[in-house]
């Protein structure tokens, strides 16, 4: 004679109330014993919290147990810019520089101005790593470099010098706290002849200051040096004579010497007849 045997309910078995499924932790009765919303079956007798890599129908299935996770292709995964510690832990953490990556978004969504290069997050060209882990725009004389592009992608008219530091090209000078290289003008600081002459023809570096050579004066906002003419301002006789023979500086103005007459173009002194 067969005896009635009582066995424990399993996931999927018919039930009428939650109590009928109480032997299965974290389960409820929905006509059959099923796992609660945060949980998934782990065999047919237990329910476990969803982790990264587990099946899902919507992102709500994932982020209710794992912060910063979403459901993609029916699988829980970390949001773009985040990574998981390992598949056995319910934790997604924000990526940092040098973390592994598959595409640029993995990095740029976590660290501004970063890209995925050689399967790791790195600052994009023109940017340098800060101690805080952020990527900042390179500046002249401050941030290290390896190639010229490291510098020029951040600041025009720069290159990576022999000290592996960004520098302005000859004829240019660093301004605005190293964020800009501008063409030198007369009266700008300098350390060599080329600093001035490459930027401004007929100029030179004198006592760490760009100046026009004798016989020339600055014009157009000190962006160029023009040969002096009669009537131009002067300080010494050489200011005038080095530009026009038989001239001198008289009362702060270039004039022809006595006995000579200025041409109509003011660039020549000819002997009176």
VENWOVEN-V680599 format. One record per residue. N is the residue number from 1. SS is DSSP state (a for helix, b for strand, c for the rest). PHI is phi in radians with two decimals (999 if undefined). Layout:
# VENWOVEN-V680599
n=N ss=SS phi=PHI
n=N ss=SS phi=PHI
This chain:
# VENWOVEN-V680599
n=1 ss=c phi=999
n=2 ss=c phi=-1.32
n=3 ss=c phi=-1.79
n=4 ss=c phi=-1.25
n=5 ss=c phi=-2.06
n=6 ss=c phi=-1.69
n=7 ss=c phi=-2.16
n=8 ss=c phi=-1.19
n=9 ss=c phi=-1.18
n=10 ss=c phi=-2.14
n=11 ss=c phi=-1.03
n=12 ss=c phi=1.73
n=13 ss=c phi=-1.31
n=14 ss=b phi=-1.18
n=15 ss=c phi=-2.60
n=16 ss=c phi=-1.98
n=17 ss=c phi=-2.36
n=18 ss=a phi=-1.03
n=19 ss=a phi=-1.07
n=20 ss=a phi=-1.10
n=21 ss=a phi=-1.86
n=22 ss=c phi=-1.07
n=23 ss=c phi=-1.25
n=24 ss=c phi=-1.87
n=25 ss=c phi=-1.09
n=26 ss=c phi=1.13
n=27 ss=b phi=-2.06
n=28 ss=b phi=-2.43
n=29 ss=b phi=-1.77
n=30 ss=c phi=-2.17
n=31 ss=c phi=1.56
n=32 ss=b phi=-2.34
n=33 ss=b phi=-1.25
n=34 ss=b phi=-2.32
n=35 ss=b phi=-1.31
n=36 ss=c phi=-1.06
n=37 ss=c phi=-1.05
n=38 ss=c phi=-1.43
n=39 ss=b phi=-2.06
n=40 ss=b phi=-2.33
n=41 ss=b phi=-1.08
n=42 ss=c phi=-2.19
n=43 ss=c phi=1.50
n=44 ss=c phi=-2.00
n=45 ss=c phi=-2.18
n=46 ss=c phi=-2.41
n=47 ss=b phi=-2.14
n=48 ss=b phi=-2.22
n=49 ss=b phi=-1.07
n=50 ss=c phi=-1.15
n=51 ss=c phi=-2.14
n=52 ss=c phi=-1.05
n=53 ss=c phi=1.77
n=54 ss=c phi=-1.39
n=55 ss=b phi=-1.24
n=56 ss=c phi=-2.77
n=57 ss=c phi=-1.91
n=58 ss=c phi=-2.58
n=59 ss=a phi=-1.10
n=60 ss=a phi=-1.07
n=61 ss=a phi=-1.05
n=62 ss=a phi=-1.58
n=63 ss=a phi=-1.29
n=64 ss=c phi=-1.26
n=65 ss=c phi=-2.03
n=66 ss=c phi=-2.18
n=67 ss=c phi=-1.04
n=68 ss=c phi=1.07
n=69 ss=b phi=-2.11
n=70 ss=b phi=-2.47
n=71 ss=b phi=-1.78
n=72 ss=b phi=-2.24
n=73 ss=c phi=0.93
n=74 ss=c phi=1.09
n=75 ss=b phi=-2.43
n=76 ss=b phi=-1.23
n=77 ss=b phi=-2.51
n=78 ss=b phi=-1.25
n=79 ss=c phi=-1.05
n=80 ss=c phi=-1.01
n=81 ss=c phi=1.70
n=82 ss=b phi=-2.03
n=83 ss=b phi=-2.45
n=84 ss=b phi=-1.61
n=85 ss=c phi=-1.22
n=86 ss=c phi=-2.79
n=87 ss=c phi=-1.22
n=88 ss=c phi=-1.69
n=89 ss=c phi=-2.14
n=90 ss=c phi=-1.63
n=91 ss=c phi=-2.63
n=92 ss=b phi=-2.00
n=93 ss=b phi=-2.06
n=94 ss=b phi=-1.15
n=95 ss=c phi=-1.14
n=96 ss=c phi=-2.20
n=97 ss=c phi=-1.00
n=98 ss=c phi=1.38
n=99 ss=c phi=-1.22
n=100 ss=b phi=-1.18
n=101 ss=c phi=-2.71
n=102 ss=c phi=-2.04
n=103 ss=c phi=-2.58
n=104 ss=a phi=-1.08
n=105 ss=a phi=-1.14
n=106 ss=a phi=-0.96
n=107 ss=a phi=-1.66
n=108 ss=a phi=-1.15
n=109 ss=c phi=-1.27
n=110 ss=c phi=-1.81
n=111 ss=c phi=-2.22
n=112 ss=c phi=-1.01
n=113 ss=c phi=1.13
n=114 ss=b phi=-2.13
n=115 ss=b phi=-2.40
n=116 ss=b phi=-1.64
n=117 ss=b phi=-2.32
n=118 ss=c phi=0.94
n=119 ss=c phi=1.16
n=120 ss=b phi=-2.48
n=121 ss=b phi=-1.30
n=122 ss=b phi=-2.44
n=123 ss=b phi=-1.11
n=124 ss=c phi=-1.24
n=125 ss=c phi=-0.99
n=126 ss=c phi=1.68
n=127 ss=b phi=-2.10
n=128 ss=b phi=-2.17
n=129 ss=b phi=-1.32
n=130 ss=c phi=-1.72
n=131 ss=c phi=-1.01
n=132 ss=c phi=-1.29
n=133 ss=c phi=1.64
n=134 ss=c phi=-1.63
n=135 ss=b phi=-1.92
n=136 ss=b phi=-2.05
n=137 ss=b phi=-1.12
n=138 ss=c phi=-1.12
n=139 ss=c phi=-2.22
n=140 ss=c phi=-1.11
n=141 ss=c phi=1.32
n=142 ss=c phi=-2.08
n=143 ss=c phi=-1.63
n=144 ss=b phi=-1.25
n=145 ss=c phi=-2.58
n=146 ss=c phi=-2.08
n=147 ss=c phi=-2.14
n=148 ss=a phi=-1.08
n=149 ss=a phi=-1.13
n=150 ss=a phi=-0.94
n=151 ss=a phi=-1.63
n=152 ss=a phi=-1.18
n=153 ss=c phi=-1.25
n=154 ss=c phi=-1.83
n=155 ss=c phi=-2.36
n=156 ss=c phi=-1.09
n=157 ss=c phi=1.12
n=158 ss=b phi=-2.20
n=159 ss=b phi=-2.60
n=160 ss=b phi=-1.61
n=161 ss=c phi=-1.40
n=162 ss=c phi=-1.15
n=163 ss=c phi=-1.63
n=164 ss=c phi=0.99
n=165 ss=b phi=-2.27
n=166 ss=b phi=-1.21
n=167 ss=b phi=-2.34
n=168 ss=b phi=-1.35
n=169 ss=c phi=-1.09
n=170 ss=c phi=-0.97
n=171 ss=c phi=1.69
n=172 ss=b phi=-2.00
n=173 ss=b phi=-2.34
n=174 ss=b phi=-1.37
n=175 ss=b phi=-2.39
n=176 ss=c phi=0.91
n=177 ss=c phi=1.04
n=178 ss=c phi=1.40
n=179 ss=c phi=-1.70
n=180 ss=b phi=-2.64
n=181 ss=b phi=-1.96
n=182 ss=b phi=-2.02
n=183 ss=b phi=-1.13
n=184 ss=c phi=-1.14
n=185 ss=c phi=-2.18
n=186 ss=c phi=-1.04
n=187 ss=c phi=1.55
n=188 ss=c phi=-1.27
n=189 ss=b phi=-1.24
n=190 ss=c phi=-2.72
n=191 ss=c phi=-2.29
n=192 ss=c phi=-2.60
n=193 ss=a phi=-1.01
n=194 ss=a phi=-1.14
n=195 ss=a phi=-0.91
n=196 ss=a phi=-1.67
n=197 ss=a phi=-1.15
n=198 ss=c phi=-1.20
n=199 ss=c phi=-1.48
n=200 ss=c phi=-2.33
n=201 ss=c phi=-1.09
n=202 ss=c phi=1.16
n=203 ss=b phi=-2.24
n=204 ss=b phi=-2.69
n=205 ss=b phi=-1.71
n=206 ss=b phi=-2.28
n=207 ss=c phi=0.93
n=208 ss=c phi=1.11
n=209 ss=b phi=-2.44
n=210 ss=b phi=-1.24
n=211 ss=b phi=-2.41
n=212 ss=b phi=-1.28
n=213 ss=c phi=-1.18
n=214 ss=c phi=-1.00
n=215 ss=c phi=1.70
n=216 ss=b phi=-2.16
n=217 ss=b phi=-2.42
n=218 ss=b phi=-1.29
n=219 ss=b phi=-2.57
n=220 ss=c phi=0.91
n=221 ss=c phi=1.17
n=222 ss=c phi=1.12
n=223 ss=c phi=-1.56
n=224 ss=b phi=-2.61
n=225 ss=b phi=-2.01
n=226 ss=b phi=-1.98
n=227 ss=b phi=-1.08
n=228 ss=c phi=-1.16
n=229 ss=c phi=-2.23
n=230 ss=c phi=-1.13
n=231 ss=c phi=1.75
n=232 ss=c phi=-1.32
n=233 ss=b phi=-1.22
n=234 ss=c phi=-2.73
n=235 ss=c phi=-2.10
n=236 ss=c phi=-2.31
n=237 ss=a phi=-1.06
n=238 ss=a phi=-1.10
n=239 ss=a phi=-0.95
n=240 ss=a phi=-1.65
n=241 ss=a phi=-1.12
n=242 ss=c phi=-1.24
n=243 ss=c phi=-1.79
n=244 ss=c phi=-2.37
n=245 ss=c phi=-1.09
n=246 ss=c phi=1.10
n=247 ss=b phi=-2.25
n=248 ss=b phi=-2.67
n=249 ss=b phi=-1.68
n=250 ss=b phi=-2.27
n=251 ss=c phi=0.97
n=252 ss=c phi=1.37
n=253 ss=b phi=-2.38
n=254 ss=b phi=-1.28
n=255 ss=b phi=-2.45
n=256 ss=b phi=-1.22
n=257 ss=c phi=-1.18
n=258 ss=c phi=-1.00
n=259 ss=c phi=1.66
n=260 ss=b phi=-2.15
n=261 ss=b phi=-2.18
n=262 ss=b phi=-1.32
n=263 ss=c phi=-1.26
n=264 ss=c phi=-1.09
n=265 ss=c phi=-1.44
n=266 ss=c phi=1.12
n=267 ss=c phi=-2.03
n=268 ss=c phi=-2.67
n=269 ss=b phi=-1.96
n=270 ss=b phi=-2.00
n=271 ss=b phi=-1.20
n=272 ss=c phi=-1.14
n=273 ss=c phi=-1.78
